[in-house]
Amino acid sequence: MGQTHDVATIKAATAQAEADASDAMEDIHASGEYRRNVARVYAGHALQAAANAFKSYDS
């Protein structure tokens, strides 16, 4: 919050999302590694969408 919406900031935030999911549970449907990766990817998509929405709102 309160940071710029650039690629480096988004990458740092997605890395944090992946780290926060470090104890992702494993089951017969997906490994913990897969779930951590999904958390990182989804966080990146959400942050990029929010940044894009802000840019179009700000213009």
Number of C-alpha atoms within 10 A of each C-alpha: 4 4 7 10 16 10 11 10 13 20 15 12 16 22 19 15 20 22 15 13 18 15 12 17 12 12 8 5 6 11 13 15 16 13 18 21 19 15 22 21 16 15 20 20 14 13 18 16 12 13 16 13 11 12 11 9 8 7 5
